[in-house]
Amino acid sequence: MLFRSLVEAADPWTAAIEETRRAAALGGSVAVIAPPAARGPIADALVDLGALADVPEVLDAPIAVVDPTAAKGLEFDHVVVVEPVELVSDDLAGLRLLYVTLSRATRSLTVVHSGRLPEALAAAVPVGAT
């Protein structure tokens, strides 16, 4: 069973770190799919759990902090997606990348955002669900 959660936060980076710590405590593989500017700081905040970002060994790390294309074709027990509106465009290629981003999790998926969601994702979220 896949557990999904949508977290709206004024500080999405801090919320993503907290959600990643929760996911790691459940056991299994963890990926954080985040925009370029967030990957390094998120990995640094989670270094005590073995997080890596932007290095060749990232996919072997207990917590892989990656972009959507690095996650393509892979599965993780838990995935935290950070600011999806910054990860994908609203065109057809962006929709495909959004699908890739949201379909990597096998046990839990958490989407952390500070405001606007990509149009395709916002349309799927019931009003008042964030």
C-alpha positions, 0 to 999 in steps of 0.5 A: 500500500502506498501512503501519500501525503501533501505538505504545504509549508512556509519553509519547504526545505525544513519541512522536507528535511523533517519529512525525510527523517520520518521516512528514513525512520520507517526503514527502506530506501529513501529518495528526495527529489528536489530542485538544484538549489535545495539538493546540497542544503538538504543533503547537508542537513541529513548527512547524519543519516548518510544522505548524498547529493550530486555525486556519482555514489548518490544512488547507493546512499541511504538517502539519495537527494536527486533531480527527477531525471536521476530518479527515472527508472528507479524505485525507492521505498519512500520518496519526498518530492520538494517544490514540484513546481520548480522541478517541471514545466507545464508542457507535455515534457514537464507532465512526463517528468512529473509522472516520473517524479511522482511514481518512484515510491513503493511505500510512501510519497510525500510532496512538500510545497510552499504554494503553487503546485504544477497545474496537473498536480493541483487539478488532482488534489481536492480543494482544502487537501493541502 
